[in-house]
Amino acid sequence: MKKLFVLLGLCMSTLGQAQNFGDYFENKTLRLDYIFGGNAKTQYVLLDELASYPVWSGRTTHLGEVPLKGNGQIEVYDNASNKLIYKTSFSTLFQEWLSTDEANTANRSFENVYLIPFPKEKARVELVLFDAEGKVKNTLTHQIDPKDILIHKKGIKDITPYTYVHKAKEGQKAINVVFVAEGFQQGEMDKFNKAVNTSIQEILKHKPFGQLADRFNFIAVNSASLDSGVSVPREGNWKKTAIESNFDTFYSERYLTTNRIKKLHDVLAGIPYEHIVILANTDVYGGGGIYNSYTLTTTGHKKFAPVVVHEFGHSFAGLADEYFYPNDVLSDLISNQSEPWEQNITTLVDFDSKWKSQLKKGTPIPTPNKEAKKYPIGVYEGLEGKKIYKAADDCRMKTNEYDRFCTVCQNAIEKLILFYTE
């Protein structure tokens, strides 16, 4: 498998060099605002608005590839040549909601925002959502005219105050990660900035982030809220906060999210960003992380530091939870009939594409939990009967008490960082 990774890296490097960023894109960002909605049976995807930012802060190589499949993808094609010029992948809160009981009886809508480099000429965008088996479920195709007068220019004035807390060695190749204040009043920004520093220190304590720290920009965004704290609907407690987050997502007490995605990105307009970490001002345990969308975690709880790393593992690296509960919504998103795209779990449908080559000779597949000391890398069932397997008995993606990512997660994160920066 190591040889395969080397060949794959060489192929991606060749493709990235074959397409010059400046041939098709300006150094600007095009923001795509969508509404996803419907119910478990019928869904729709609608274009809401186009906006632009003055600078592009994402990758400038590997433009026509994605490192992970995700639960959805966006492809951008040049109209004149019909050439694929940009591609990105993502997951959504909407797709999680489709697995809930509520989705069987109700209709709901969810905001989603994606950033692409600003095309120089007319282009076509194709958006696709996948189902639990990775098959195409919903699609939307629309046109982009870069001269369209209705593209809303944002990020030119009234930019939210921000500060670089950690700078990359090469700014133009950096992965830009912003930390957004949620539920912090203006007078509480010292408290927020302390939480930002704690978050960065904790992330960099973990391999491979610490070893590749010079490839990241970490930026603190001082987005002040009118109220202190966050909304707790079950208590009838609704706050006026920067991005209107709330507990009780899908009626789960600890699940803290926001569906005000347009508001979140408006807060960030004019700031160089690609990945988002939202730090909430509450001591209640909770949070969430959605691949290529955001991490949201609380800052006052004693387990805050490990939780922010775990959730960043979701939102940045697309890693799956390695714990499962009976009737868990998230595990319902994984089909035993296909191989999940998340790199740290397998259903054994296509185990060759995962960590099979890293197993010690003679490792039983599946691996009994009692053999964990003998086989540090194995194939351990996350929950009996689910047939969803993980590589190690314990990992940061399983428990807060474990102090590191397992070897398989570390390799997946490193591969992703190199994709973005080389």
C-alpha positions as CSV (number, residue, x, y, z in Angstrom):
1,M,0.0,0.0,0.0
2,K,2.9,2.4,0.6
3,K,3.9,2.0,-3.0
4,L,0.4,2.7,-4.1
5,F,0.4,5.9,-2.0
6,V,3.6,7.0,-3.6
7,L,2.2,6.4,-7.1
8,L,-1.0,8.2,-6.2
9,G,0.9,11.1,-4.9
10,L,3.0,11.3,-8.1
11,C,-0.2,11.2,-10.2
12,M,-1.9,13.9,-8.2
13,S,1.2,16.0,-8.4
14,T,1.3,15.6,-12.2
15,L,-2.4,16.5,-12.5
16,G,-2.0,19.5,-10.2
17,Q,0.9,20.9,-12.3
18,A,-1.0,20.2,-15.6
19,Q,-3.6,22.9,-14.7
20,N,-2.3,26.3,-13.8
21,F,-4.6,28.1,-11.3
22,G,-4.2,31.4,-13.2
23,D,-5.4,29.9,-16.5
24,Y,-8.9,29.7,-15.2
25,F,-9.3,31.6,-12.0
26,E,-8.8,35.1,-10.6
27,N,-7.3,35.5,-7.1
28,K,-10.8,35.9,-5.7
29,T,-13.4,33.7,-4.1
30,L,-16.8,32.9,-5.4
31,R,-19.3,31.9,-2.6
32,L,-22.1,29.6,-3.5
33,D,-25.1,29.8,-1.2
34,Y,-27.6,26.9,-1.4
35,I,-30.8,25.7,0.3
36,F,-31.1,21.9,0.8
37,G,-34.5,20.7,1.9
38,G,-37.2,18.2,1.8
39,N,-37.8,15.0,3.8
40,A,-36.6,11.4,3.9
41,K,-38.4,10.5,0.7
42,T,-38.0,13.6,-1.4
43,Q,-35.2,16.2,-1.4
44,Y,-34.4,19.4,-3.3
45,V,-31.3,21.5,-3.8
46,L,-31.7,25.2,-4.7
47,L,-29.2,28.0,-5.5
48,D,-29.9,30.9,-3.2
49,E,-27.2,33.5,-3.9
50,L,-23.8,34.1,-5.4
51,A,-21.3,36.3,-3.6
52,S,-17.6,37.2,-4.0
53,Y,-14.6,37.9,-1.7
54,P,-11.6,39.9,-2.7
55,V,-9.0,37.1,-2.2
56,W,-8.9,33.3,-2.7
57,S,-7.6,31.4,0.4
58,G,-8.0,27.8,-0.7
59,R,-5.7,25.4,-2.5
60,T,-4.2,26.3,-5.9
61,T,-3.0,22.8,-6.8
62,H,-4.8,19.5,-7.3
63,L,-7.7,21.6,-8.5
64,G,-9.6,18.9,-10.3
65,E,-9.4,16.3,-7.5
66,V,-10.8,15.6,-4.0
67,P,-8.8,13.9,-1.3
68,L,-12.0,12.4,0.2
69,K,-15.3,11.5,-1.5
70,G,-17.5,13.1,1.2
71,N,-21.3,12.9,1.3
72,G,-21.5,15.5,-1.5
73,Q,-19.3,17.1,-4.2
74,I,-19.1,20.2,-6.3
75,E,-17.5,20.2,-9.7
76,V,-16.8,23.3,-11.8
77,Y,-16.4,23.1,-15.6
78,D,-15.1,25.8,-18.0
79,N,-17.9,26.4,-20.5
80,A,-15.7,26.9,-23.5
81,S,-13.6,23.7,-23.1
82,N,-16.0,21.7,-20.9
83,K,-12.9,20.9,-18.8
84,L,-13.2,20.1,-15.1
85,I,-11.3,23.0,-13.5
86,Y,-12.2,22.7,-9.8
87,K,-13.6,20.1,-7.4
88,T,-14.4,19.9,-3.7
89,S,-16.3,17.5,-1.4
90,F,-18.3,18.0,1.8
91,S,-20.9,16.6,4.2
92,T,-24.0,18.4,5.6
93,L,-26.2,18.6,8.6
94,F,-29.1,18.1,6.2
95,Q,-27.9,14.6,5.3
96,E,-27.6,13.7,9.0
97,W,-31.2,15.0,9.5
98,L,-32.5,12.7,6.8
99,S,-31.6,9.7,9.0
100,T,-33.8,11.0,11.9
101,D,-37.4,9.9,12.6
102,E,-38.5,13.5,12.1
103,A,-37.5,13.4,8.5
104,N,-40.1,10.7,7.9
105,T,-42.9,13.0,8.8
106,A,-41.7,16.6,8.3
107,N,-40.1,18.9,5.8
108,R,-37.2,21.1,6.7
109,S,-34.6,23.3,4.9
110,F,-30.9,23.8,5.7
111,E,-28.5,26.5,4.6
112,N,-25.2,25.4,3.0
113,V,-22.3,27.6,1.7
114,Y,-19.3,26.5,-0.4
115,L,-16.3,28.5,-1.6
116,I,-14.6,28.0,-5.0
117,P,-12.0,30.1,-6.8
118,F,-13.5,32.9,-8.9
119,P,-13.7,31.8,-12.6
120,K,-12.3,34.2,-15.2
121,E,-14.9,33.0,-17.8
122,K,-18.3,31.5,-17.8
123,A,-18.5,28.2,-16.0
124,R,-20.9,25.4,-15.1
125,V,-21.4,24.1,-11.5
126,E,-22.6,20.6,-10.9
127,L,-23.5,19.7,-7.3
128,V,-24.3,16.1,-6.2
129,L,-25.4,14.6,-3.0
130,F,-24.7,10.9,-2.2
131,D,-26.9,8.5,-0.2
132,A,-25.6,6.1,2.5
133,E,-24.3,3.7,-0.1
134,G,-22.4,6.4,-1.9
135,K,-24.8,6.5,-4.9
136,V,-25.9,9.7,-6.5
137,K,-29.1,10.9,-4.7
138,N,-29.7,14.5,-5.7
139,T,-28.1,16.9,-8.2
140,L,-28.2,20.5,-9.2
141,T,-26.5,22.1,-12.3
142,H,-26.3,25.9,-12.8
143,Q,-24.3,28.4,-14.7
144,I,-21.9,31.1,-13.5
145,D,-21.2,34.3,-15.4
146,P,-18.3,36.1,-13.6
147,K,-19.7,39.4,-15.0
148,D,-23.1,38.9,-13.4
149,I,-24.1,42.1,-11.7
150,L,-26.1,40.2,-9.1
151,I,-22.9,38.5,-7.6
152,H,-22.9,40.2,-4.2
153,K,-19.5,41.7,-3.3
154,K,-18.7,41.0,0.3
155,G,-15.6,41.3,2.5
156,I,-14.7,44.7,1.3
157,K,-15.6,46.8,4.3
158,D,-16.9,46.2,7.9
159,I,-14.7,43.2,8.2
160,T,-14.8,41.3,11.5
161,P,-11.7,42.0,13.6
162,Y,-9.2,39.1,13.3
163,T,-5.7,38.2,14.4
164,Y,-3.1,35.7,13.2
165,V,-2.2,33.5,16.2
166,H,0.0,31.1,14.3
167,K,1.5,31.7,10.8
168,A,2.6,29.1,8.2
169,K,6.1,29.1,6.8
170,E,4.8,29.7,3.2
171,G,1.6,31.8,3.3
172,Q,0.5,31.1,-0.2
173,K,0.4,27.3,0.4
174,A,-1.0,27.6,3.9
175,I,-4.2,25.9,5.2
176,N,-6.2,28.7,6.7
177,V,-8.2,27.8,9.8
178,V,-10.3,30.4,11.6
179,F,-11.5,30.3,15.2
180,V,-14.9,32.1,15.4
181,A,-16.2,33.5,18.7
182,E,-19.7,32.4,19.5
183,G,-21.6,33.7,22.6
184,F,-18.7,35.9,23.7
185,Q,-19.7,39.6,24.3
186,Q,-17.2,42.3,23.4
187,G,-15.9,42.4,27.0
188,E,-15.2,38.6,27.0
189,M,-12.8,38.6,24.1
190,D,-9.8,37.9,26.3
191,K,-11.6,34.7,27.4
192,F,-12.2,33.8,23.8
193,N,-8.6,34.4,22.8
194,K,-7.4,32.3,25.6
195,A,-9.6,29.4,24.4
196,V,-8.2,29.9,20.9
197,N,-4.7,29.5,22.2
198,T,-5.7,26.4,24.2
199,S,-7.3,24.9,21.1
200,I,-4.2,25.5,18.9
201,Q,-1.8,24.1,21.5
202,E,-4.0,21.0,21.9
203,I,-4.3,20.4,18.1
204,L,-0.5,20.8,17.7
205,K,0.1,18.3,20.5
206,H,-1.3,15.6,18.3
207,K,0.6,13.9,15.5
208,P,0.8,14.8,12.6
209,F,-0.5,18.3,13.2
210,G,2.5,19.3,15.4
211,Q,5.0,17.9,12.9
212,L,3.3,19.9,10.1
213,A,2.4,23.0,12.0
214,D,4.3,25.2,9.6
215,R,1.7,24.5,7.0
216,F,-1.2,26.1,8.9
217,N,-2.4,29.6,9.5
218,F,-4.5,29.8,12.7
219,I,-6.6,32.9,12.9
220,A,-8.8,34.3,15.8
221,V,-12.0,36.0,14.7
222,N,-13.4,38.3,17.4
223,S,-17.1,38.1,16.4
224,A,-18.8,39.7,19.4
225,S,-22.3,38.6,20.5
226,L,-25.1,40.7,22.1
227,D,-25.7,38.0,24.7
228,S,-23.2,35.8,26.6
229,G,-23.6,32.1,26.2
230,V,-25.5,30.0,23.7
231,S,-29.1,29.0,23.1
232,V,-30.6,26.0,25.0
233,P,-34.0,25.3,23.5
234,R,-35.1,22.7,26.0
235,E,-34.8,25.4,28.7
236,G,-36.6,28.0,26.6
237,N,-33.3,29.9,26.6
238,W,-32.7,31.7,23.3
239,K,-29.6,34.0,22.9
240,K,-28.7,36.7,20.5
241,T,-25.3,35.4,19.4
242,A,-22.9,35.9,16.5
243,I,-23.9,32.8,14.5
244,E,-27.1,31.7,16.4
245,S,-25.9,28.2,17.5
246,N,-28.0,26.0,19.8
247,F,-28.0,22.8,21.7
248,D,-30.7,20.1,21.2
249,T,-30.0,19.6,17.5
250,F,-32.2,16.7,16.3
251,Y,-33.5,16.8,20.0
252,S,-30.1,15.5,21.2
253,E,-29.1,17.5,24.3
254,R,-25.4,17.6,23.7
255,Y,-25.5,18.2,19.9
256,L,-24.6,21.9,19.4
257,T,-24.8,23.2,15.8
258,T,-25.9,26.2,13.8
259,N,-28.1,26.2,10.7
260,R,-27.3,29.9,10.1
261,I,-24.5,29.1,7.7
262,K,-24.9,32.2,5.6
263,K,-24.6,34.3,8.7
264,L,-21.4,32.4,9.7
265,H,-19.8,33.1,6.3
266,D,-20.9,36.7,6.4
267,V,-19.0,37.0,9.7
268,L,-15.9,35.7,7.9
269,A,-16.2,37.7,4.7
270,G,-12.9,39.4,3.9
271,I,-10.9,37.1,6.2
272,P,-8.6,34.5,4.7
273,Y,-10.3,31.2,5.6
274,E,-11.0,27.6,4.4
275,H,-11.7,25.6,7.5
276,I,-13.8,26.8,10.4
277,V,-13.7,26.1,14.2
278,I,-16.4,27.8,16.2
279,L,-15.7,28.2,20.0
280,A,-18.9,28.6,22.1
281,N,-19.0,30.4,25.4
282,T,-20.6,27.8,27.7
283,D,-19.4,25.2,30.2
284,V,-22.0,22.7,29.1
285,Y,-20.5,19.7,27.4
286,G,-21.3,19.3,23.7
287,G,-20.5,20.2,20.1
288,G,-20.3,18.8,16.6
289,G,-18.1,18.5,13.5
290,I,-19.1,18.3,9.9
291,Y,-16.6,17.5,7.1
292,N,-15.6,20.7,5.2
293,S,-18.3,22.7,7.0
294,Y,-17.3,23.5,10.6
295,T,-16.3,22.3,14.1
296,L,-18.4,23.7,16.9
297,T,-17.4,23.0,20.5
298,T,-17.9,24.5,23.9
299,T,-15.0,26.1,25.8
300,G,-15.9,26.0,29.5
301,H,-16.1,22.3,30.1
302,K,-13.2,20.4,31.6
303,K,-13.0,18.2,28.5
304,F,-12.9,21.1,26.1
305,A,-9.3,20.6,24.9
306,P,-9.6,17.0,23.8
307,V,-13.1,17.6,22.3
308,V,-11.9,20.4,20.0
309,V,-9.3,18.0,18.6
310,H,-11.9,15.2,18.1
311,E,-14.3,17.5,16.3
312,F,-11.5,19.0,14.2
313,G,-10.8,15.4,13.2
314,H,-14.3,15.3,11.8
315,S,-14.5,18.8,10.1
316,F,-11.0,19.0,8.8
317,A,-9.9,15.4,8.1
318,G,-13.3,13.7,7.5
319,L,-12.6,11.1,10.2
320,A,-15.6,9.1,11.5
321,D,-16.5,8.5,15.1
322,E,-15.0,5.3,16.4
323,Y,-17.7,4.9,19.0
324,F,-21.2,3.8,18.2
325,Y,-24.4,3.5,20.2
326,P,-27.5,1.5,19.4
327,N,-30.0,3.6,17.3
328,D,-27.2,6.2,16.8
329,V,-28.2,8.5,13.9
330,L,-24.6,8.9,12.6
331,S,-24.0,5.1,12.3
332,D,-27.2,4.9,10.3
333,L,-25.5,7.0,7.7
334,I,-23.1,4.1,7.0
335,S,-24.2,1.3,4.8
336,N,-22.8,-2.3,5.2
337,Q,-23.3,-2.7,1.5
338,S,-20.5,-0.3,0.5
339,E,-17.1,0.9,1.8
340,P,-17.4,4.2,3.7
341,W,-15.3,7.1,2.4
342,E,-14.1,7.9,5.9
343,Q,-10.5,6.6,6.1
344,N,-10.6,5.3,9.7
345,I,-13.5,2.9,9.4
346,T,-14.3,-0.1,7.2
347,T,-17.2,-2.4,6.4
348,L,-14.7,-4.8,4.8
349,V,-16.5,-4.4,1.4
350,D,-13.2,-2.9,0.1
351,F,-10.7,-3.3,2.9
352,D,-7.9,-3.2,0.4
353,S,-8.5,0.5,0.0
354,K,-8.0,1.1,3.7
355,W,-5.3,-0.1,6.2
356,K,-5.2,-3.8,5.3
357,S,-1.5,-3.5,4.2
358,Q,-0.6,-2.1,7.6
359,L,-1.8,-5.2,9.5
360,K,0.8,-7.4,11.1
361,K,1.0,-10.8,9.4
362,G,-1.5,-13.2,10.9
363,T,-3.8,-10.5,12.2
364,P,-7.3,-12.0,12.3
365,I,-10.0,-10.1,10.4
366,P,-12.1,-9.2,12.3
367,T,-9.8,-8.9,15.3
368,P,-11.2,-9.9,18.7
369,N,-11.1,-7.0,21.2
370,K,-9.2,-9.2,23.7
371,E,-6.3,-9.3,21.2
372,A,-5.8,-5.5,21.2
373,K,-2.4,-5.6,22.9
374,K,-1.1,-8.2,20.5
375,Y,-2.4,-6.3,17.4
376,P,-2.1,-2.5,17.9
377,I,-3.5,-2.2,14.4
378,G,-6.4,-4.5,13.7
379,V,-10.0,-4.7,12.6
380,Y,-12.1,-4.1,15.7
381,E,-15.9,-3.9,15.6
382,G,-17.2,-0.6,16.8
383,L,-20.5,-2.0,17.9
384,E,-21.6,-5.6,17.9
385,G,-23.8,-6.4,15.0
386,K,-23.2,-3.2,13.1
387,K,-20.2,-4.6,11.2
388,I,-18.5,-1.3,11.2
389,Y,-14.8,-1.7,12.0
390,K,-12.0,0.5,13.2
391,A,-8.2,0.1,13.3
392,A,-7.4,0.4,17.0
393,D,-8.9,-0.4,20.3
394,D,-8.7,3.2,21.3
395,C,-8.1,6.6,19.6
396,R,-8.8,10.3,19.9
397,M,-11.8,9.6,17.5
398,K,-13.2,7.2,20.2
399,T,-12.6,8.6,23.6
400,N,-11.6,11.9,25.2
401,E,-9.3,10.2,27.6
402,Y,-7.0,8.8,24.9
403,D,-4.2,11.2,24.2
404,R,-3.5,10.6,20.5
405,F,-4.9,9.6,17.1
406,C,-4.3,6.0,16.2
407,T,-1.7,5.3,13.5
408,V,-4.4,4.9,10.8
409,C,-5.9,8.3,11.7
410,Q,-2.5,9.9,11.8
411,N,-1.7,8.6,8.3
412,A,-5.1,9.8,6.9
413,I,-4.5,13.3,8.4
414,E,-1.0,13.6,7.0
415,K,-2.1,12.5,3.6
416,L,-4.8,15.2,3.6
417,I,-2.4,18.0,4.8
418,L,0.0,17.1,2.0
419,F,-2.8,17.1,-0.5
420,Y,-3.7,20.7,0.4
421,T,-0.1,22.0,0.6
422,E,2.0,20.2,-2.0
